[in-house]
Amino acid sequence: MMKKAGLIVLLVLVALGLFDRVLMPFIVRSGSVSTVPDVTGMLYEDAAYRLERKGFDPEKRYHVKYLSGVDSNVVLSQMPEAGANAKPGRSVSLVVNRREKPTYPMPDLIGRPEVEARQALKRFDLIIDDVQITSVYSREEDGRVLSQSVPVGVPVKPGAAVSVIVGLYEESDEGVRKVIVPEVLGMSLSQAERVIAGAGLERGRVRREYSAILVPNTVISQKPSVSAYVSPGEKIDLTVVTGD
């Protein structure tokens, strides 16, 4: 009986010790708050270490948009913000720049006014490399994009260069017959040549451009642009994909 009573007393003492050393600190800590330090502008590793010393849990997050020329290891912002009161153990999100430029599908610029096309490219951080002007004989095409150097839907990264052809309205001379340039984008070179010849035009220079994702021998650009009015026999320059 004495041994049993002693065992019970021992278990009670152990339970009290655990309560005092483990449960009580947790209860006290769970009810306390700490001030979130300012770690913006710091390297992520240094910022994470400082937060951990304060009892917070750092979590890396990436900026919604790639920022050109910004170190991907520098903390751009944090949430909760510096000076906020939070309980120890709270997660603090640290936002850094993306390591690599994201890719976007090339937007469709055909038919848009030049100003609107420039705004669309700016949203994706794409660069207007060249704007060529071609005569059009329809007022609806005046000032609008007729062709783009990068086909719609092709993955592009910020900083990529894009050329466009914009229509400029001119009064047509009824005494001179004009031919509408057919669209050959997406066709094979041989198919494009047949279509061009069938329209009373000639194939001009063929430029090769490497692509690892597009089908080789596919036409990706033409000049003059689709639906442009040209004289019979005019040459149509093409850009064709090569896998080499």
C-alpha positions as CSV (number, residue, x, y, z in Angstrom):
1,M,0.0,0.0,0.0
2,M,2.9,2.4,0.9
3,K,4.6,1.6,-2.4
4,K,1.4,2.4,-4.4
5,A,0.9,5.7,-2.6
6,G,4.5,6.6,-3.2
7,L,4.1,5.8,-6.9
8,I,1.0,8.1,-7.1
9,V,2.8,10.9,-5.4
10,L,5.7,10.5,-7.9
11,L,3.4,10.6,-10.9
12,V,1.7,13.8,-9.5
13,L,5.1,15.5,-9.1
14,V,6.1,14.6,-12.7
15,A,2.8,15.9,-14.0
16,L,3.3,19.2,-12.1
17,G,6.8,19.5,-13.5
18,L,5.6,19.0,-17.0
19,F,2.9,21.5,-16.5
20,D,5.3,24.1,-15.1
21,R,8.1,23.5,-17.7
22,V,6.1,22.8,-20.9
23,L,2.4,23.8,-20.7
24,M,2.7,27.0,-18.8
25,P,5.3,28.6,-21.1
26,F,3.2,27.7,-24.1
27,I,0.1,29.2,-22.5
28,V,1.9,32.4,-21.6
29,R,3.5,32.6,-25.0
30,S,0.3,32.0,-26.8
31,G,-1.3,34.9,-25.2
32,S,1.7,37.3,-25.8
33,V,2.4,39.4,-28.9
34,S,5.6,40.7,-30.5
35,T,6.4,43.5,-32.9
36,V,7.2,42.4,-36.4
37,P,10.6,43.8,-37.3
38,D,11.3,45.6,-40.6
39,V,13.2,43.3,-42.9
40,T,12.5,44.9,-46.3
41,G,15.6,45.6,-48.3
42,M,17.5,42.8,-46.6
43,L,18.8,39.6,-48.2
44,Y,16.2,36.9,-47.7
45,E,18.5,34.7,-45.5
46,D,19.3,37.6,-43.2
47,A,15.6,38.6,-43.0
48,A,14.5,35.1,-42.3
49,Y,17.1,34.7,-39.5
50,R,16.0,38.0,-37.9
51,L,12.4,36.9,-37.9
52,E,13.2,33.5,-36.5
53,R,15.1,35.2,-33.6
54,K,11.9,37.1,-32.9
55,G,9.9,33.9,-32.9
56,F,8.2,34.3,-36.3
57,D,8.0,31.9,-39.2
58,P,9.4,33.4,-42.4
59,E,7.8,32.2,-45.7
60,K,9.2,33.1,-49.2
61,R,6.7,34.5,-51.7
62,Y,7.4,35.7,-55.3
63,H,6.3,39.0,-56.8
64,V,3.4,38.7,-59.1
65,K,5.4,40.3,-61.9
66,Y,9.1,39.9,-62.9
67,L,11.0,43.1,-62.2
68,S,13.9,43.8,-64.5
69,G,17.2,44.6,-62.9
70,V,16.0,43.7,-59.3
71,D,18.0,41.1,-57.3
72,S,15.8,38.0,-56.7
73,N,17.3,37.5,-53.2
74,V,16.3,40.9,-51.8
75,V,13.1,41.3,-49.7
76,L,10.8,43.7,-51.6
77,S,7.9,43.7,-49.1
78,Q,6.6,41.8,-46.1
79,M,3.2,40.8,-44.6
80,P,2.4,41.6,-41.8
81,E,4.1,44.9,-42.2
82,A,6.9,46.2,-40.0
83,G,5.6,47.4,-36.6
84,A,2.5,45.2,-36.6
85,N,1.8,43.2,-33.4
86,A,1.6,39.4,-33.9
87,K,1.8,36.3,-31.8
88,P,5.1,34.4,-31.9
89,G,4.9,31.6,-34.4
90,R,2.9,33.7,-36.8
91,S,4.0,33.3,-40.5
92,V,5.5,36.4,-42.1
93,S,5.5,36.4,-45.9
94,L,8.6,37.8,-47.5
95,V,8.2,38.9,-51.2
96,V,11.2,38.6,-53.5
97,N,11.6,39.1,-57.3
98,R,11.1,36.1,-59.6
99,R,14.3,34.3,-60.5
100,E,13.5,33.9,-64.2
101,K,11.4,36.0,-66.6
102,P,8.0,34.4,-67.0
103,T,6.6,33.7,-70.4
104,Y,3.3,34.9,-71.8
105,P,1.4,34.0,-75.0
106,M,1.9,36.7,-77.7
107,P,-1.2,38.9,-77.8
108,D,-3.2,39.4,-81.0
109,L,-2.5,42.9,-82.3
110,I,-4.0,42.5,-85.8
111,G,-6.7,45.1,-86.4
112,R,-5.9,47.2,-83.3
113,P,-5.0,50.9,-83.6
114,E,-1.3,51.4,-83.3
115,V,-1.7,53.2,-79.9
116,E,-3.7,50.3,-78.5
117,A,-1.2,47.8,-79.7
118,R,1.6,49.6,-78.1
119,Q,-0.3,49.7,-74.8
120,A,-0.9,45.9,-75.0
121,L,2.8,45.2,-75.6
122,K,3.8,47.5,-72.7
123,R,1.6,45.5,-70.3
124,F,3.8,42.5,-71.1
125,D,7.0,44.5,-71.1
126,L,7.5,43.7,-74.8
127,I,9.5,46.2,-77.0
128,I,8.4,47.7,-80.3
129,D,11.4,47.0,-82.4
130,D,10.2,48.4,-85.7
131,V,7.0,49.9,-87.1
132,Q,6.6,49.7,-90.9
133,I,4.0,51.6,-92.8
134,T,2.2,50.2,-95.8
135,S,-0.5,51.8,-98.0
136,V,-4.0,50.6,-97.6
137,Y,-7.1,51.6,-99.6
138,S,-9.7,51.0,-96.9
139,R,-10.3,53.7,-94.3
140,E,-11.1,50.9,-91.8
141,E,-7.4,49.8,-91.9
142,D,-6.0,53.3,-91.6
143,G,-3.7,53.4,-88.5
144,R,-4.3,49.8,-87.6
145,V,-1.9,46.9,-87.2
146,L,-2.0,44.6,-90.3
147,S,0.8,42.2,-89.4
148,Q,3.0,41.3,-86.4
149,S,6.5,39.6,-86.4
150,V,5.7,37.2,-83.6
151,P,2.6,35.0,-84.3
152,V,-0.3,35.1,-81.8
153,G,0.1,32.6,-78.9
154,V,3.8,32.1,-79.3
155,P,5.5,32.2,-75.8
156,V,7.4,35.4,-75.3
157,K,9.4,36.8,-72.4
158,P,9.5,40.4,-71.1
159,G,12.1,42.4,-73.1
160,A,11.4,40.5,-76.4
161,A,11.3,42.7,-79.5
162,V,8.2,42.8,-81.8
163,S,7.8,44.5,-85.2
164,V,4.5,45.5,-86.6
165,I,3.1,46.8,-89.9
166,V,0.6,49.6,-89.7
167,G,-1.7,50.7,-92.5
168,L,-1.8,54.2,-94.0
169,Y,-4.8,55.1,-96.0
170,E,-4.3,56.4,-99.5
171,E,-6.8,57.3,-102.2
172,S,-6.8,54.5,-104.8
173,D,-6.2,55.2,-108.4
174,E,-9.1,53.5,-110.2
175,G,-7.0,53.3,-113.3
176,V,-4.5,51.0,-111.6
177,R,-5.6,47.5,-110.6
178,K,-4.5,46.4,-107.1
179,V,-4.2,43.0,-105.6
180,I,-4.9,42.0,-102.0
181,V,-2.1,40.2,-100.3
182,P,-3.3,36.8,-99.1
183,E,-2.5,35.4,-95.7
184,V,0.1,32.7,-95.7
185,L,1.0,32.7,-92.0
186,G,1.1,29.2,-90.6
187,M,1.5,27.6,-94.0
188,S,4.4,25.5,-95.2
189,L,6.8,27.3,-97.5
190,S,5.7,25.4,-100.6
191,Q,2.0,25.9,-99.8
192,A,2.6,29.7,-99.3
193,E,4.4,29.9,-102.6
194,R,1.4,28.4,-104.4
195,V,-1.1,30.7,-102.7
196,I,1.1,33.8,-103.5
197,A,1.4,32.7,-107.1
198,G,-2.3,32.1,-107.3
199,A,-2.9,35.7,-106.2
200,G,-0.8,37.0,-109.1
201,L,2.2,37.9,-106.9
202,E,5.7,36.5,-106.6
203,R,7.6,35.1,-103.7
204,G,10.4,37.4,-102.6
205,R,13.2,36.8,-100.1
206,V,13.0,34.0,-97.6
207,R,14.5,34.6,-94.2
208,R,15.1,31.7,-91.8
209,E,14.5,32.1,-88.1
210,Y,15.3,29.4,-85.5
211,S,12.6,28.1,-83.1
212,A,12.7,25.1,-80.8
213,I,8.9,25.0,-80.4
214,L,7.5,25.8,-83.8
215,V,7.2,23.4,-86.7
216,P,10.1,23.8,-89.1
217,N,9.4,25.2,-92.6
218,T,6.4,27.1,-91.3
219,V,5.8,30.7,-92.4
220,I,5.7,33.0,-89.3
221,S,5.9,36.5,-91.0
222,Q,5.2,38.1,-94.3
223,K,5.8,41.4,-95.9
224,P,3.8,43.2,-97.3
225,S,1.2,42.3,-94.6
226,V,-2.0,40.4,-95.0
227,S,-4.8,42.3,-96.8
228,A,-2.5,45.0,-98.0
229,Y,-3.2,46.4,-101.5
230,V,-0.3,45.9,-103.9
231,S,0.4,46.0,-107.6
232,P,0.2,42.7,-109.5
233,G,3.5,40.8,-109.6
234,E,4.8,42.4,-106.4
235,K,7.1,40.2,-104.3
236,I,6.1,38.9,-100.9
237,D,9.0,38.4,-98.4
238,L,8.6,35.5,-96.0
239,T,10.1,34.5,-92.7
240,V,10.2,30.7,-92.2
241,V,11.0,28.6,-89.1
242,T,14.1,26.5,-89.1
243,G,15.0,23.9,-86.5
244,D,18.8,24.2,-87.1
